[in-house]
Structures are given as structure tokens and as C-alpha cells.
Amino acid sequence: MTDMTNDFYSQKLDILWEPAGDGARVLRVYGEQPVLSLPESIDGRPVTEIGPYCFSRSEPKLPETYFHHYIDSRSVEQLSSLSGNVLEMVRLPDTVTTLHNAAFYNCRSLHTLSVSTGIRSIGSDEFMNCTSLRRLVMRCTDTEAEGLPLLLERFADDLLVQFIPETHPANDWEPQTVSAALFFPEYYEWLDEISPAHIFSRSIHGEGFRMRKCFENGRIHYEKYDLCFENARKVESDETLCRIAITRLRWPNGLKEDMRRQYETALTERLFTAVNLAVKSRDLELLLFLCSFFSAGDYTQAIASCVEADWGEGSARLMEEKHQSGSFAEKKFSFDDF
């Protein structure tokens, strides 16, 4: 993933907004970069709402009266609309409480969204056709996830949720600052018509639906989440099972020993599916984490996967790991060997 965190500190923006009670509603944003960090206040008003179709590829219907808020810019003419396929990463301020209908509709390049705990109201079709969105950063601990269930209700695709208590805006994008994480797999739902009575029954496929319901009083109920894994092993793909197990083992908040063993067993049985995930995403931290499950022969196969993918850094680090903890480190010699 390209490092674009420095763009937060050199943004040129033109923010179209209108008053919303004592706060400000953002209507449209123009800028230079595909990453966006909205300010917490505009003209002394807290930014509390993201307006309908604000970041959508479709132009929102603007009110008769609205205002411009410039950041290091004096004209919208020199900037581009931060919407649709342009946006890649968005950081909403702590002050935001409301996302109106289709605010991110058709943002097909958006892959990371960072929010705080204050979101209390979300409209419909919020993330429709956000086909690249796979990471949600919660700037809080896992005991402060009040707004998370609302967001999960509006997004049925695969989603990695990471909790990063905020110390600095750049930390929103740094994996080493993650204090907790969960992977929520996609699910599908449809209505079946029962003829001739024209009665519809609701069908849901995928364990992701039940996993999204594992909250109590705004807190994650880890035991309920982990209990979903037994059925997930029957209905989910090997890749999805790996993502669930990896996330729980890397950030084992609330993880009981019996479930730890189940996740470790599931991951070991699909070890090279997991390795391929790490190689494909060039995720060195994940690759090194998987080394704790390797035998000497597994190192050889994993190195070959890195070489085939032309990932020199991955193969080099695996060679180091093999030398330090593999057969070379364990081998003892005697004169009988000569």
C-alpha cells in the first residue's frame, strides 16, 4: 500500500458546507490528493454531518445558500472533486455524528475509512458500490465501539476492523499501532417468494451476518464472535477462514485458550493459503507472524512463493528467519558426521 500519510499535512482543500444546528454539514470537498482528512471545525462550528452524496460520483443537490471553507487554497478551480473513483482514504473527525444517505456511494477506489466513536446516525446506501473498501479504522479501544455496529449494518462485504487509539493522525494508517482487530466476512441475503400466497422469506448466506451481531452495550462480545467460527468452518472459504484466524491470533483480545487452539489448528491446516495472502499483499509483518507455524520444509516452500511473485524483501527475510530458527539453528554436529 502506498504511504500517503504525509499528504495530510500539505492538503489544499475547498470544503462546501452549510450550518446544521450548532455544527456544520459538509456538502462537497475539492482537493489535490486521493487521501482526505477533514478538519474538526469550520468557522468555529464542529463538523458534525456528512451530507447526502457528499463523496459520491453523482453530484449532490446543493442548497441555495452554502459556504466555502478554504484550506491553503483560494479557489475551487485549481482543485478536483474528491469523489467517486478519486478517493482512496478518508479520515472523518471525532466530531462527526451523522452520515447522510449515499455519502460514499460509488466510491470504488476507497479502500480505508477512519472514524471515531461519535457516529450515531447513518442513512441508506451509505457504502453501496464501495468495491475496494476493506479496512475500517476505529480511533478508539475495543471497549468504545458504540458506532461500529451501525457501520457494520451498512456494509456486507469483507471488512477488517482495526482499533487504533489515536495519538497522531498518521497513526491511522500504521498497522503496528493496532490495539485490537476483527475480520468480518461478507454475507448475502435475499428474499424467496412462496407462491401462490406471495409470502416472502428472508435467506442469509455467510457467517458474517451473525458475526456483525456480537455486540453488547456498544462493546464487542468476543466469546459470541468466536462461537461463530464453528459454523464458519462449514460455510466459508479457506481464505476467509485464514483471515478470521489470523486476525484473532495476532490480536487475541478476549481469546480463550480452547478457541486459540481451534484457530491455530484451522490456520495450520491452511498454512499456504495464508502465506499466499501475505505474499499477494506484500505484508511482511503477516509473513513473519506465520513463521511461528513453519517447519523447515515450510520455509523452503514459502521462499519459493516469494521468488515466484518477485518479492525480494519477503524471500530475504524468510531466509534470515530460517537461518535463525530453522534446521541450521537446531542442527548439532559430532565427529561421527565426518
C-alpha positions in Angstrom: 0.0 0.0 0.0 1.4 3.4 -0.9 2.4 5.6 2.0 0.3 8.8 1.7 0.2 9.9 5.4 2.3 13.0 4.7 -0.4 14.2 2.4 -2.5 15.0 5.5 -0.1 17.9 6.3 0.0 19.5 2.9 -3.6 19.4 1.9 -5.2 22.1 -0.2 -8.9 21.9 0.2 -12.1 23.8 -0.7 -14.9 22.4 1.5 -18.5 23.3 0.6 -20.7 23.4 3.8 -23.8 24.7 5.4 -24.9 25.2 9.0 -26.5 22.2 10.7 -27.8 23.2 14.1 -24.8 24.3 16.1 -22.5 22.3 13.8 -21.5 22.2 10.1 -22.7 19.8 7.4 -20.1 19.0 4.7 -21.6 19.0 1.2 -18.7 18.5 -1.2 -14.9 18.6 -1.0 -12.3 19.6 -3.6 -8.6 18.9 -3.2 -5.4 17.6 -4.8 -4.8 14.3 -3.1 -6.7 10.9 -3.0 -6.4 10.9 0.8 -8.6 13.3 2.8 -8.5 14.3 6.5 -11.5 16.6 7.3 -11.0 19.3 9.9 -12.8 19.1 13.2 -14.3 22.6 12.8 -15.3 25.1 10.2 -15.6 28.8 11.1 -15.9 27.9 14.7 -18.5 25.2 14.2 -17.8 21.5 14.8 -18.1 19.3 11.7 -21.0 17.1 12.7 -22.5 15.8 9.5 -21.5 14.4 6.1 -24.2 15.4 3.6 -26.1 13.2 1.1 -23.9 12.1 -1.8 -21.1 14.2 -0.4 -18.3 11.9 -1.8 -20.4 10.2 -4.4 -19.5 10.2 -8.1 -23.0 11.7 -8.6 -23.1 15.4 -7.9 -25.2 16.2 -4.7 -28.0 18.7 -5.0 -26.6 21.8 -3.3 -28.9 24.1 -1.3 -29.4 27.7 -2.5 -27.1 29.0 0.2 -23.8 27.3 1.1 -20.4 28.4 2.1 -16.7 27.7 1.1 -14.0 26.8 3.6 -10.6 27.1 2.1 -7.5 25.3 3.5 -4.3 26.6 1.8 -6.3 27.4 -1.3 -8.3 30.3 -2.6 -10.3 28.8 -5.4 -12.1 25.5 -6.3 -11.0 26.0 -9.9 -7.5 24.7 -9.2 -8.7 21.6 -7.4 -10.5 18.4 -8.3 -13.7 16.9 -6.7 -12.7 14.4 -4.1 -15.4 11.9 -5.0 -16.1 8.6 -6.8 -13.0 6.9 -8.1 -10.7 9.6 -6.9 -10.9 9.0 -3.2 -8.7 6.2 -1.7 -8.5 7.0 2.1 -10.8 9.2 4.2 -10.4 10.3 7.8 -13.6 11.7 9.4 -13.1 13.9 12.5 -14.1 12.9 16.0 -16.9 15.4 15.9 -18.9 13.7 13.1 -22.2 12.1 14.4 -24.2 11.7 11.2 -23.6 10.2 7.7 -26.5 11.1 5.4 -27.8 8.9 2.5 -25.3 7.6 0.0 -22.5 9.8 1.3 -19.9 7.4 -0.1 -22.0 6.0 -3.0 -19.9 4.6 -5.9 -16.5 5.5 -4.2 -14.9 2.5 -6.0 -11.3 3.3 -5.1 -11.9 4.0 -1.4 -10.1 1.2 0.5 -9.7 2.7 4.0 -12.0 4.7 6.2 -11.0 6.1 9.6 -13.7 7.2 12.1 -14.1 7.8 15.8 -16.7 6.8 18.3 -19.3 9.5 17.8 -21.3 8.3 14.9 -24.9 7.9 15.9 -26.9 8.1 12.7 -26.3 6.6 9.3 -28.5 6.9 6.2 -29.2 4.3 3.5 -26.9 3.1 0.6 -24.0 4.6 2.5 -21.3 2.3 1.1 -23.1 1.0 -2.0 -20.6 0.1 -4.7 -17.6 0.8 -2.5 -16.0 -2.3 -4.0 -12.5 -1.6 -2.7 -13.4 -0.8 0.9 -11.8 -3.5 3.0 -10.4 -1.6 6.1 -12.2 0.3 8.8 -10.1 2.1 11.4 -11.8 2.9 14.7 -9.8 5.6 16.6 -10.6 4.1 20.0 -10.1 1.0 22.1 -12.3 -2.1 21.6 -14.3 -1.2 24.6 -15.5 2.1 23.0 -17.1 0.7 19.8 -20.5 2.3 20.1 -20.7 3.4 16.5 -19.3 0.3 15.0 -22.5 -1.8 14.8 -24.2 0.9 12.8 -21.4 0.9 10.3 -21.3 -2.9 10.0 -25.0 -2.9 9.3 -24.4 -0.8 6.2 -21.5 -2.9 4.8 -22.0 -6.6 3.9 -18.6 -7.2 2.2 -15.4 -8.4 3.7 -14.1 -5.9 6.2 -11.1 -5.7 8.5 -11.8 -3.5 11.6 -8.8 -2.2 13.4 -8.8 -0.3 16.7 -6.1 2.3 16.8 -6.4 4.7 19.8 -5.4 8.0 18.4 -2.2 9.7 19.2 -1.4 11.3 15.9 -3.3 11.4 12.5 -0.6 9.4 10.7 -1.1 6.5 13.1 -4.5 5.9 11.5 -2.7 4.0 8.8 0.1 2.3 10.7 -0.5 -1.4 11.5 2.0 -1.5 14.4 -0.3 0.8 16.4 -3.3 -1.5 16.3 -4.6 -2.5 19.8 -7.3 -4.9 18.6 -8.8 -6.1 15.4 -11.6 -8.3 14.0 -12.3 -9.6 10.5 -16.0 -9.6 9.4 -16.6 -11.8 6.3 -19.1 -10.9 3.6 -22.6 -12.3 3.7 -25.5 -12.3 1.2 -29.2 -12.0 1.8 -32.2 -12.4 -0.5 -36.0 -12.8 -0.4 -37.6 -16.1 -1.6 -41.2 -15.8 -2.7 -43.5 -18.6 -1.6 -46.2 -19.0 -4.3 -49.2 -18.6 -4.7 -49.5 -16.8 -1.3 -46.9 -14.2 -2.3 -45.2 -14.5 1.0 -41.5 -13.7 1.2 -39.0 -15.5 3.4 -35.6 -14.0 4.1 -32.5 -16.1 3.5 -29.0 -15.3 4.6 -25.8 -17.0 3.5 -22.5 -16.4 5.3 -21.4 -16.3 8.9 -20.6 -12.6 8.5 -24.1 -11.7 9.4 -24.0 -13.3 12.9 -20.5 -12.0 13.5 -21.8 -8.5 13.0 -24.3 -9.0 15.8 -21.7 -9.8 18.5 -22.0 -6.6 20.5 -23.4 -5.7 23.9 -23.8 -2.2 25.1 -21.5 -0.9 22.4 -18.7 -3.4 23.3 -17.5 -6.4 21.4 -18.6 -9.7 22.8 -15.6 -11.7 21.9 -17.0 -15.0 23.1 -20.0 -14.7 20.9 -17.8 -13.8 17.9 -15.6 -16.8 18.5 -18.5 -19.2 18.8 -19.4 -18.3 15.2 -16.2 -19.9 14.0 -17.5 -23.5 14.2 -20.2 -22.8 11.7 -17.9 -20.6 9.6 -15.7 -23.6 9.0 -18.6 -25.3 7.3 -19.7 -22.4 5.0 -16.7 -20.1 4.5 -13.8 -20.4 2.1 -10.3 -21.3 3.2 -9.1 -17.8 2.5 -11.9 -16.3 4.7 -11.1 -18.8 7.5 -7.5 -17.8 7.3 -8.3 -14.1 7.6 -10.6 -14.8 10.7 -8.0 -17.0 12.4 -5.0 -14.7 11.6 -6.7 -11.6 13.0 -7.8 -13.3 16.2 -4.3 -14.8 16.8 -2.4 -11.6 16.0 -4.7 -9.5 18.3 -6.0 -12.1 20.8 -8.2 -9.7 22.9 -10.7 -11.8 24.9 -9.5 -15.0 23.3 -9.9 -18.1 25.5 -7.4 -21.0 25.3 -9.8 -23.5 23.7 -10.6 -21.1 20.9 -7.0 -20.2 20.5 -6.3 -23.9 19.8 -9.1 -24.1 17.3 -7.9 -21.0 15.4 -4.3 -22.4 15.4 -5.5 -25.7 14.0 -7.5 -24.1 11.3 -4.6 -21.9 10.3 -2.1 -24.7 10.3 -4.4 -26.8 8.1 -4.5 -23.9 5.6 -1.0 -22.5 6.1 -0.1 -21.9 2.5 -3.4 -20.2 1.8 -2.3 -17.8 4.5 1.2 -17.5 3.0 -0.3 -16.7 -0.4 -2.4 -13.9 1.2 0.8 -12.4 2.8 2.8 -12.7 -0.5 0.0 -11.2 -2.6 -0.4 -8.2 -0.4 3.3 -7.8 0.3 2.5 -7.9 4.0 5.9 -8.5 5.7 4.5 -8.4 9.2 2.0 -11.1 8.4 4.6 -13.2 6.7 6.8 -13.1 9.7 3.9 -13.9 12.0 3.2 -17.0 10.0 6.8 -18.1 10.5 5.8 -19.2 14.1 3.8 -22.0 12.4 6.5 -23.1 9.9 8.6 -26.3 9.8 12.0 -26.3 8.0 10.2 -27.5 4.8 7.6 -24.8 5.0 10.3 -22.1 4.9 11.5 -23.5 1.6 8.0 -23.5 0.0 7.3 -20.0 1.3 10.6 -18.7 -0.1 9.7 -20.2 -3.4 6.3 -18.4 -3.3 8.1 -15.1 -2.7 10.6 -15.7 -5.5 7.8 -16.6 -7.9 6.0 -13.4 -7.0 9.2 -11.4 -7.4 9.1 -10.2 -3.8 12.7 -10.0 -2.9 12.2 -8.5 0.6 9.9 -11.3 1.6 12.3 -14.1 0.4 15.3 -12.4 2.0 13.5 -12.1 5.4 12.4 -15.7 5.3 15.9 -16.8 4.6 17.0 -14.9 7.7 14.2 -16.5 9.8 15.1 -19.9 8.5 18.7 -19.5 9.4 17.9 -18.2 13.0 15.1 -20.7 13.9 15.2 -23.4 11.2 17.3 -26.6 10.8 20.6 -24.7 10.8 19.9 -23.4 14.3 18.8 -26.8 15.6 21.5 -29.0 14.0 24.2 -30.4 16.3 27.3 -31.9 14.8 29.8 -34.5 16.1 33.0 -36.1 14.7 30.8 -39.0 13.5 29.4 -36.7 10.9 32.7 -36.6 9.1 
